Amino acid sequence: MLATLDRDRPAAQATTGAALRADDWLLLIGRVLLAGLFLGGAAQKAFEPGQVVGLLTGWHLPGLLVWPALAYNAAAGLALAFGVAVRPVALSLALYCMVTSVFHFLPEDPWQMTIFVKNWAIAGGCLALAVAGAGRISVRLS
C-alpha cells in the first residue's frame, strides 16, 4: 500500500482539461460543509470563550486551552474549505472529534449525548474525506 499526499494527484485526477463531474462538485460541497462546522466552532470560541472554558475547567483542564482549540479549528476549517492538505487534516479532525466527544458523554443529558453521537458521525465524515482527498476542485500547493 502506497500513501500519497494531496498534491500527488492520483492518475484519475491528473487529467487536465477533463470536464468536472458531479462527484467533483459533491466532494467540494462535502468539504465546505465540514469546514463550516469547524470554522463556526472557531468563531464560537472567539466570541463566547466562556462556554468552552467552563467545559474545560469542569474536566479539570486549563481554560486557556480554548485558544489553541480555536486556532486549530480555524486552520483546519480553512484547509478543508480550500482543499489544502486534506488527507492529513481530515485524519487529525477525525481524531479531534473522537477525543472531544468525551466532554459530551453525559448520559443524563440527552442534548449532550446528541452532541456526543454527532461528534462520532463527523469523525466518520472526516475519515471518508481522508480517503477521498481534496478532489479536483481545490488549491494545489506544488
N, C-alpha and C positions, 0 to 999 in steps of 0.2 A: 504494500500500500504506500503510495507516494502522496505526501501532503504538499499543497501549493499555497502560496499567498494570493490574495485577491488580485494583485497586479499581474500575476502569472495566469493569464486567461486560458481556460480550457479550450480545446480545439473548437468546440461547438460555439463558443462565444467570440472567437478570434476573427470571425468573418467580418471584415469591414464592408460597409455599404449594404449589408443584408437588412432587409426590412424588419422593423421591430414587430414582435409578435405579442399576442395578448399576455403570454406568461412574462414577458419583459415588463410590461406595464403593471401586472399584478404583483410582481416581486417588488417593484418600486413602491407601489401603494402599501404593501405589507411593511416594508422598511420604514416608510414615512409614518405609518400608524404607530408602529412600535417606538419610533423616535419621538413622536408626540407625547407618548406616555412618560418617557424619561425626561424630556425637556419640561413637561408640565411638573414633574416631580422636582426638578431643579428650581423652577420658578416658585413652587410652593415652599421649598426650603428657604429660598431667598427672601420671600415676602412674609412668611409666617414660620420662622425657625423655631419658635417656642413649642409648637406641637411635636416636632421631631426631637427637640432637646428633652422634652418631658418623657417621650417614649424611651429615649436612650438612658436617661438618668433613672427611669423606672427599672431598667435592667442593670443598673449599677455600672453604666458605661459613661465616659465623659461626654457631656453635651456638646463639646467642641467638635465632635465627630460629624456634626451636621455639615460643616464647611467642606471637608474632603468629599463627603457624600454628594453635596451639591455640585462640586466641581466634576466629579466622576459622572454623575447623571447628565450634566450639560455636555461634557466632552463626548461621552458615549452616544448620547442622543444626536448630536451634530454629525458624528461619524456615521451613524446609521442613515441619517437623512441624506447625506451626500454620497454614501456608498464607499467610504474610505475605511480600509482595514476591517471590513465587515465580519469576516470569519472570526478573528481573534476577539473583536469587540463583542460579537454576539455570544461567544462562549463565556466571556467574562461577565456579561449581563445575565446569562442563564445562572451562573454561579451566584452572582449578586442577588438575584431574585430568590434563589433557594435559601441562601443564608438569611436574608432579611425577612423571609416568610416566618421565621421562628418568632420574631417580635409580635406577630399577629396570631400566634397559636394560643388563643384564649377560648377554649371550648364553651365557656359560659356566655360568651358574647357572639351571637350569630353574625353581626356585622364584621367583627374582626376575623371570624372563621371564613367569611366570604372573601375577604382580602387575602387571607392565607391561601385559599384554593386558587384565587386569581393569580397570585404570585407564581404558583407552580405552573399554571396554564401559560403565563407569559414566559416562564423559563422554557417551556416546551416550544413556544414560537421562536424564541431566540436560538434554541438548538436546531430547529428546522432551518432558520436563516443561516446558521453557521454551516450547514451542509450545502445550502443553495448558493451562498456567497452573495456578492453585491448585485450580480446580474449585469446586463449590458448598459443599463441607464444608470451610470454612476461616474463619479470623479475618479480618474485613474492617476495615481502618483507613479511616475516612471523614473 
